[in-house]
Amino acid sequence: METMVKNDLNQLMQQREDGPYIAIYLNTAVVLNDLNRRRLQFKQLVNEAETQMAHHFPKTEFAPYATQLEQLINDNAFWLQHTGPQTGIITNSRDLHIFDLQYPTDNHVSVNSMPAIRPVLADRQHQFDFDLLALNEDSMALYAQRDGSFVELDLPAEAPRTLTEALGTEKRGGDLNFNASPVHGANYHGHNAKAEERDIDQRNYYQQVAQYVQAHSQKTRRPLILMGLPHNQAVFRAVNKNPYLSQHLMINKSPKNLTVGAMQTATEPVQTMWHTQLADILLERYDQAKSRQLALADPFDMIKPALSGRIDTLIVAADANVAGSLPAADVQLNDPIAAPDNLIDDLVDVVIAMNGQIRIIPADRMPVETAALAIMRY
């Protein structure tokens, strides 16, 4: 195999159009020395993948896929390293992506034109790994919650860590204030009253923070929670364009002089709300969008908006399956074997590639009988 990549969803999304893809999700939390059992299960899933490939993509050779997957079957080190609870294996016959998942589901196989990543997203949603932006009037810091560990991130020199670093050294002249910064460029504002000048500087600073953090979020693809005083949050949200910033989960508290431990403690109510009220929060957002005619409930109506980047949040029923494919909006086949794709997986891939959010909820929580709901940006 040419490439094996571990737990990097961002890289997989950059290659999403290089399919077709085989995705195998295998429960691996078994007795450590039971390698034969794991091999047998995996071999059965590979055989199922070959059958699906023949049905869905009859012109695609299975041999390159078989070569990659058979190498794993015979690799003792691989099976000893990936002991569970579940391992996701996604390949397009050239690159192999491995995902270690913390919450097992049923063993299953998907053959699709784009990678089937819903189990990965569902696992991360269940874990609720997130990024935290701690915002003061004149400074910022980023924290990451990963697998129960909460740490402050080391930011590079070009990050707008403080207002002074971002706006540079102020030089007054004429009717303008000129702020020169070798990293962030020039900023100008007029001679206003002191409070007005402070407000302008804060807004300019927050614009740079918002741009920096948005680029960070696009790499991590994690929800972003904002911590700060209500006024600072309001100013920041007015300039924010980051789709990963949560509108419902926030911490209205100053992070100034708080230890990392104190900040982690402050996030606990937000994490509890996420786990217990996620579906309620999403469906409330959907109802609000519906009242503004910014909601869709038919997956086939979502194809064109997804491709044009108009979907902000895609709410997917767990285990949803709709026979169909992108980009043809008028294809809906009754025989799922004849349809080359699961339309829901295609929509998930496209929406996430367009910086949209994917949320998965139990099927019985969907307000209408559908596989997915979409909240539109416009």
TARAVEN-V408351 format. One record per pair of residues at least 12 apart in sequence whose C-alpha atoms are under 7 Angstrom apart, sorted by the first residue. I is the first residue (numbers start at 1). GAP is how many residues later the second one is. If there is no record, write none. Layout:
BEGIN
I | GAP
I | GAP
END
This chain:
BEGIN
1 | 67
1 | 93
1 | 94
2 | 92
2 | 93
3 | 92
3 | 93
4 | 91
4 | 92
4 | 93
5 | 91
5 | 92
5 | 93
6 | 91
6 | 92
6 | 93
7 | 91
7 | 92
7 | 93
10 | 209
13 | 340
16 | 98
16 | 99
17 | 97
18 | 74
19 | 73
19 | 94
19 | 95
20 | 72
20 | 92
20 | 93
20 | 94
21 | 69
21 | 70
21 | 71
21 | 90
21 | 91
21 | 92
21 | 93
21 | 94
22 | 27
22 | 68
22 | 69
22 | 70
22 | 88
22 | 89
22 | 90
23 | 66
23 | 67
23 | 68
23 | 86
23 | 87
23 | 88
23 | 92
23 | 93
24 | 64
24 | 65
24 | 66
24 | 84
24 | 85
24 | 86
25 | 61
25 | 62
25 | 63
25 | 64
25 | 82
25 | 83
25 | 84
26 | 60
26 | 61
26 | 62
26 | 81
26 | 82
27 | 57
27 | 58
27 | 59
27 | 60
27 | 77
27 | 80
28 | 54
28 | 55
28 | 56
28 | 57
28 | 58
28 | 59
29 | 54
29 | 55
29 | 56
29 | 57
32 | 48
35 | 44
39 | 34
45 | 64
49 | 60
49 | 62
50 | 12
52 | 59
53 | 58
55 | 282
55 | 283
56 | 281
56 | 282
56 | 283
56 | 284
57 | 283
64 | 29
65 | 28
68 | 25
85 | 16
85 | 17
85 | 18
85 | 19
86 | 14
86 | 15
86 | 16
86 | 17
86 | 18
87 | 12
87 | 13
87 | 14
88 | 12
90 | 25
101 | 19
101 | 22
102 | 21
103 | 20
112 | 228
112 | 229
113 | 228
114 | 232
114 | 235
116 | 229
122 | 238
127 | 20
129 | 16
129 | 17
129 | 18
129 | 93
130 | 14
130 | 15
130 | 92
130 | 93
130 | 94
131 | 12
131 | 13
131 | 14
131 | 91
131 | 92
131 | 93
131 | 94
132 | 12
132 | 92
132 | 93
132 | 94
133 | 92
133 | 93
133 | 94
134 | 92
134 | 93
134 | 94
134 | 121
135 | 92
135 | 93
135 | 120
136 | 92
136 | 96
136 | 118
136 | 120
137 | 65
137 | 95
138 | 24
138 | 25
138 | 64
139 | 22
139 | 23
139 | 24
140 | 21
140 | 22
141 | 20
150 | 114
158 | 25
159 | 53
160 | 48
160 | 49
163 | 42
166 | 15
166 | 18
166 | 39
167 | 12
167 | 13
167 | 14
167 | 20
167 | 38
168 | 12
168 | 13
175 | 15
175 | 16
176 | 12
176 | 13
176 | 14
176 | 15
177 | 12
177 | 13
177 | 14
203 | 32
206 | 30
207 | 32
210 | 30
214 | 28
217 | 27
218 | 137
222 | 22
223 | 21
223 | 22
223 | 23
224 | 20
224 | 21
224 | 22
225 | 20
225 | 21
225 | 24
225 | 25
226 | 24
226 | 25
227 | 23
227 | 24
227 | 25
227 | 26
227 | 27
227 | 28
228 | 23
228 | 24
228 | 25
228 | 26
228 | 27
229 | 23
229 | 24
229 | 25
230 | 22
243 | 112
243 | 113
249 | 21
279 | 82
286 | 89
289 | 86
294 | 81
294 | 82
294 | 84
295 | 79
295 | 80
295 | 81
296 | 77
296 | 78
296 | 79
297 | 73
297 | 75
297 | 76
297 | 77
298 | 72
299 | 73
300 | 29
303 | 23
303 | 24
303 | 26
306 | 41
306 | 44
306 | 45
307 | 43
309 | 42
309 | 45
310 | 66
310 | 67
310 | 68
311 | 40
311 | 45
311 | 63
311 | 64
311 | 65
311 | 66
312 | 44
312 | 45
312 | 63
312 | 64
312 | 65
313 | 43
313 | 44
313 | 45
313 | 61
313 | 62
314 | 43
314 | 44
314 | 45
314 | 58
314 | 59
314 | 60
314 | 61
315 | 43
315 | 44
315 | 45
315 | 57
315 | 58
315 | 59
316 | 43
316 | 44
316 | 45
316 | 55
316 | 56
316 | 57
317 | 43
317 | 44
317 | 45
317 | 46
317 | 49
317 | 54
317 | 55
318 | 42
318 | 43
318 | 44
318 | 45
320 | 24
320 | 51
321 | 21
321 | 23
322 | 20
322 | 21
322 | 22
323 | 13
323 | 16
323 | 18
323 | 19
323 | 20
324 | 15
324 | 16
324 | 17
324 | 18
324 | 19
325 | 15
325 | 16
325 | 17
325 | 18
325 | 21
326 | 20
END
